[in-house]
Amino acid sequence: MHPLREYKCDELLNNPLLRTPPPEPEKPRPPRIRKPREFKLPPRFPLLDKEFYASWCNHQKELQMTLHRVDDSPPELFPELYLKPRRLNYYAKQLEENMNVNKDLLKRINIIQRTGGFVDCWMRPEPTDTYNKLLCKQRQRALNEIRKQNLYFYSRLLIARSEQPLTKELEKMWKDTKHKLILGASLPFILFKTEKLDRDIRDPAFDKPLHVYRPKVSMEIWVQGGSKIGRVTIELFSDIVPRTCHLFLSLAKGDAKGHAYQGTRLFRIVPDLYCRGGDVLKDNGFGCYVPESFDEPLEPESLQLKHTVPDNST
């Protein structure tokens, strides 16, 4: 731009009318006007006595003037306490800087619009043949690179396919699935493997003496609303804990009040060691069953046997 024109543009942009207006002076806070309190009272019914109505109105006023135990009203906001000019100086400076940047942008836009910008064919002096050849080679390399990328993208588009399987693939998969379903339906249903737990672990404390008879009880375990898991054979150590074994047999058969092990659940299971269940009162492990012939719960008769091997109970 010519220096004289640039001077005129600066003179126009620095005109006082285009400057940022000064901040407004702080207004004094208006005095607060206290309004008389208004009570919500219904009009007097003609059949009511005036004295009774007056006493009732006084009572209603006292109720309406009662202070809340918990003040849930929002605090009063005074904008003049927060929006002060001294706190807005930073934003005013930032706004002025933005205005100056916008002025510079307007200058450059004006120059580009009037001069048309930079064009390589208007270069003075005119470029030589060597420069033109180098410029053509540079443009040809850029064009070749763009064409190579376009061909790569086009080849990717040709081989691209949806992530969802095709109808033919779905039909083939369904044939395999159907064959597996038919084959599985023809076989017996087994939810859990009913194999015997025997890991060749022995403890001499559990060996039965020759002259002692220990009864055995078989119990079936089922999944509620499902299939059978298996059968458990329980050996009762009647020679060591006779009262406990008698109580177990009575609950296995069921007592007169309807307490029995049938329908109870296993509320604690230690894998490959032991399981606990048989809560006939609460069915959660917190019940305490007391037989009719006892006043207090039955205490442990013996603590000799321990859970030292799998597939045993005390």
Stockholm file with secondary structure:
# STOCKHOLM 1.0

chainA/1-314         MHPLREYKCDELLNNPLLRTPPPEPEKPRPPRIRKPREFKLPPRFPLLDKEFYASWCNHQKELQMTLHRVDDSPPELFPELYLKPRRLNYYAKQLEENMNVNKDLLKRINIIQRTGGFVDCWMRPEPTDTYNKLLCKQRQRALNEIRKQNLYFYSRLLIARSEQPLTKELEKMWKDTKHKLILGASLPFILFKTEKLDRDIRDPAFDKPLHVYRPKVSMEIWVQGGSKIGRVTIELFSDIVPRTCHLFLSLAKGDAKGHAYQGTRLFRIVPDLYCRGGDVLKDNGFGCYVPESFDEPLEPESLQLKHTVPDNST
#=GR chainA/1-314 SS CCHHHHHHHHHHHTCGGGSCCCCCCCCCCCCCCCCCCCCCCCCCCTTSCHHHHHHHHHHHHHHHTCCCSSCCSCCCCCHHHHSCGGGSHHHHHHHHHHHHHHHHHHHHHHHHHHHCCCCGGGCSSCCCHHHHHHHHHHHHHHHHHHHHHHHHHHHHHHHCCCSSCCHHHHHHHHHHHHHHHHHHHHSCCCSSCCCCCCCSCCCGGGCCCTTCCCCEEEEEEECTTSCEEEEEEEECCTTTCHHHHHHHHHHHHCCTTSCCSTTCCEEEEETTTEEEECCSSSSSSCCCCCCTTCSSCCCCSCCCCCCCSSSCCC
#=GC SS_cons         CCHHHHHHHHHHHTCGGGSCCCCCCCCCCCCCCCCCCCCCCCCCCTTSCHHHHHHHHHHHHHHHTCCCSSCCSCCCCCHHHHSCGGGSHHHHHHHHHHHHHHHHHHHHHHHHHHHCCCCGGGCSSCCCHHHHHHHHHHHHHHHHHHHHHHHHHHHHHHHCCCSSCCHHHHHHHHHHHHHHHHHHHHSCCCSSCCCCCCCSCCCGGGCCCTTCCCCEEEEEEECTTSCEEEEEEEECCTTTCHHHHHHHHHHHHCCTTSCCSTTCCEEEEETTTEEEECCSSSSSSCCCCCCTTCSSCCCCSCCCCCCCSSSCCC
//
